[in-house]
Structure formats: structure tokens, C-alpha cells
Amino acid sequence: MTDLEELSLCAAGRQPDSCCKHESIIGKKRKAAEEELLGLRVPEDATSPTICSSSEGDGTKIMEDDSENVTNVDDRSEDLEKRMCKMQDAVRTILECLGEDPTREGLLDTPKRVAKAMLFFTEGYTKQLSDVMNNAVFEENHDEMVIVRDINIFSQCEHHMVPFFGKVHIGYIPNGKVVGLSKLARIADMYARRLQVQERLTKQIAQAVDEILKPQGVAVVVEASHMCMVARGVQKPGATTVTSCMVGAFKEDAKTRKEFLSLINNGGK
């Protein structure tokens, strides 16, 4: 039997155990393109994560370089290939358990599509705050509230592995430093793109902003709709879950907290 014939059988799900063996036939270019799409391919000239610190040398480290924990690119590529194959085999098993035929035309590429989709939905596991921040912390003499609201987020419920999605509102009161506004959205995405519960997601975003800026206070509110209670279970479309995490001035001062909640609810009108 030729390699092409064996690969065809593997794609059809007739020889799932040999999937990894024949993956190399796809070619290095296609493999590289898939890794880059999934955010797991690192350029050869890439440097290790940058250390962000106060330009005044006040001893406050915003983020540290965790070089020892950075996985070798070749190891990550090999690990990606193994994980892709294991997930594809698992999806075939699920399809069979559902009474479907994984070899029928409409499902031939479903295992690979699902595997790639799950890696994308959980790409937050491959990122660190140092990657997200990219030195976008600046000295600025501003001590009034800064708010970025209505940031769309998409996440996966860790209990049922179905989506929940909605908006996050992030506010902070600077203490000599401000952050690029887009970085707040990127922080939210990094933690949302993992298996999550909304309560933990809210707290992680607040703690990250607090760690990066050491501000006078941080406030985070998340509003989301969970498919695990909309499309299954109690089946209540329209139900929204709201969680909050207040740090520093927002937690200690009721007036400050009230101002933040007023601004995110109606824009101060």
C-alpha cells in the first residue's frame, strides 16, 4: 500500500492510531502555517519575553522574564502534533458514541477542525502577561479614574466545555503609571481564552491590572450569558450573570465604587 493510500485511510478514520505517523506527509509548509495560525510558531529571530519595570528604578517589577519556563520551539511543535492527534482520535470516539459515522463525507475533517478550534478557544494557556503587555506601561501624572467598558469576551465553561460570552468593564485609578488601553482588552482575552468560571475570570483580570500598575484601585465587572444554562439544563435564554472584583480604593471607598458603577451602567448620564 502506498503512503497516499494509507494517508487516505487515516483521514477517513479507519486507522486512527496511525494518524501521527502520517501527519508528516502533509508537508513542512502546511504544518508551519497551522502552527502560526494557532499562535504556537515562534520566529527564529524571536527574543525571550521582555522585562517591564519602572523607568525610575524604584524597585517595582511589573513583570519578570520567566525564561526558564519557556518551552523550546521544537518541543512545542512536537507537543502540538501529539496533542492534535490525541484530540482528533477523541473526537472520532465522541462521534461514534453519538451514533454517527466518522467516515461519512461531512465528518471526515471534523476531528481536525474541532481540535484546531479547541486550541484557539484555549490559546490563553500559551500566553503570559509579559507577552501581552509588551512594555506598554507609561509614567503619567494622572490620578483620576480610567475606564474601558463593553469589552467583548468569549470563554469556555470548565464544567460543561460550552461557551459563555458577554462584556467586561475595567477601571483603575492611576498611581503614577498608565497602561495602553488596548492592553486591558488583551488581558481580558488572555484569561477568557481558557477553561473558566466567571467568578475566577473576573478576579484574575483585576489581579493582573493591579500587579502591572500598582494603582490606587482596580474595578472589574463581567456580564455574561452562559450556554450551559441557556441551551441545556434550566434553559433560560436572556439570563445574565454579573460578577465583580474591587481592589484598593474601589473596595474601601463606597463613593468611588458608586462612581465606577454609574459610569459603566449609563455613561455617567
N, C-alpha and C positions, 0 to 999 in steps of 0.2 A: 504494500500500500504506500502511495506517495505521501509526502508531507502535506500537500494541498488537500488530499482526500482525508487525512487524519484531522487536519485543522477544521475541515467542514463538519466532520462528525463531532468534534469538540464544541463547535459553535452551536450545533443542534442539541447539545446537552446529552449526547449518547455516551460520551466519555468524559464526564465532568472531572474525574480525578487527574486527567492529563491536561487540564486547562493550562496550568502553569508551564508545562513542558513546551507547549506550542505557542505561548504568548510571544516568544522571541521572533516568530515568523512575521508578526505584524510589521517589524522593522523599527530601527532605532529612531527614525524621524517621527513616526507616529507616536511612539512611546514618549519621546521628549515633549511632543506637543500636548499629550494628555497630562503629563506631569506639570507642565507650565500652566495649563488650564486649571488644574486643581490647586495651584499655588505651592506645589512641592518641588519645583525645579528652581535651583539657585544658580545664577550666572557664575562662570568660572572666576571672574574678577570680583565677585561679591566680597565684602568685608564683613566682619562679625558685627553684631549689634553695637550701636554707639552708646556711650555713656552720656546721659543727660545730667548736668549738675549746675548748681548756681554759679553764674559767671563771677560772682563776688567772692567765691571760695569760702562761703560761710559754713562749710562742713555738711550742708544738707544735700544728700544724694537723692535725686529724684528717681532715677532708675539705674540699676547696676548692670554691667555687662555680664551675662551668665554664660561665658564662652565654654566652660567645662561641660555644660549640659546641651550644647549644640551638637546634633547628630550629624555624622559625616554624610555628605550628599549621596555617595554611592550606597551607603547603608539605608538611607531614607528611600532611595529609588527601589532597592531590593525589597524593602519592607512594604512599600506601596504595591508592588507587583503581587506579593504574597497576600496582602490584605484584600486586594481586588479579587483575586481568585477565590479566597475563602468566602467573601461576601457573595460572589456570583453563585457559588455552589449552594450557599444558604438560601438565596432567593429561589433557585430551582427547587429546593426542598419545600419551601413555603408554597410555591405554585402547585407542586404535586399534592401537598396536604390540603390545598383548597379545592382539589379535584380538577385542576387544569392540566393541560398538556404542554410542558415547557418547550416541546419541539415544534409546536404549530407556528405558522409563519408570523403571526402577530406578537408572539412571545419570545422569538429566537434571540433578540438583542435586549430583552427586558432585564435579565440579570446584570448585564454590564451597565445599562442605563441606571438602574436602581443603585448599584454600587457607587457609580460616579456621583449621583445625586446626593447620596448619604454623606460622601466625603465632602461635598460642597456645603451641605447643610451644617456640618460639624467642623468646618475649617477653622473655627476659633481655637480648637485644640492645638493647632500648629503655629499659633501666634503668641507673642509676648508683648507686654506693654511697651518695652523698648522699641520693638518693631513698629508699633502703631504711632508712638509719639514722634519719632524721627526729629528730635531736637526742637520741636515746636512749642517751647516754653520760653516766655519773654519777660524781662523786667519791665514793669509798668506801674506807675503811681496812680492806681485806680482802686478805690475801696467801696464802690457801690455794686449792687447785685448784677450779675451777668447770668442770663438765662437763654438756653437754646431749647425750644419746645417743639412738640409734634415731630419728633424723630421716629420715623417708621422702623420697626424691628420685626424680625421673623425668627422664631425659635422652635425647638422641639421639646415637647413634654417628655421628661425622662420616665414617666410612669407608663405611658402608652406608645411613646415614639410617634405621636401625631403632632401637627403644628399648633402653635399658638402665636398670635401676632397682634400688633397694636402700635402704641406710641409711647415714647419715653420723653420726659421733660427733665432737663438737668439744669440746676442753678448752683452758683457758688459766689462767695464774696471774696475777692482777691486779697492777698496779704503781701503785695509787692510783686506778684507774678501773675501773668495771664497765659492762657493756652490758645493755640489756633482753634477757632470754633469748630472746624471740621473734625478735629481730633476727638471732640466729645462724642460725635456721632460714630466715629470709628471705634472708640472704646465700647460703646453700647453694642455695636455689631460684633466685636470680638467675643464678648461674653454671651451674646444671644446665639451665636453660631456654635452652640454646644447643646448637649442634653441638659435641660434645665428645669427648675421650678421657678415661678415668677418671683417668689419671695427672695430666693438666693440671688437671682439675676439683678434685682433692684439693689441689694446690698453690695454686690460685687462692683457695680458701676460707681456707686457712691464712694466706696473704699478706694477704688483706683484713682478717682479725681482727687480725693483727699491726700493720697500718697504722693501724687505727682506734684501738686501745687502747694500743699500745706496751707490752705486758705483759712479764712476766719470761719467758714462754714460751707457745707455742701448739702444740697437737697436733690433728691431724685424721686420722681413719681412715675410709675409704669401703669398704663391702662391697656389691657389685652383681652382678646377673645380666645378661648381655648376650645379647640375642636374635640377634645376628649369629653366635654360636657355639652357641646353643640351638636355634633354629628353622631354621638353614641351616648350611652348612659342615660342621664336625665333628659337629653335632647332639648336644650333650651337656647335656641337662637336668640341673639340680641343680648345675652347676659355678658357683662363685662366685669373683669376682676381688676381692682385697683390696689396697688401696693405702694408704700413709700418708705424712704430711709432718710432720716435727718441727722446731720452731723454738725457739731460745733454750734455756731450762732443760731442756726435754724432749729436746733433741738432745744437750746436753752432760752431763746427769746421768742415768746408767742407772737409778738408784733412782727418780727422778721419772717417767721413762718407763715403768718397770715398774709403778708405782702406777696410772698412767693406763690402761695396757693391762689391768690386773687389774680395774679398776672398770668399764670398758666391756664386758669379757667376761663377768663374773659378778656385777657389782654389789658387788664387794668381799667376796662370801661366801667 
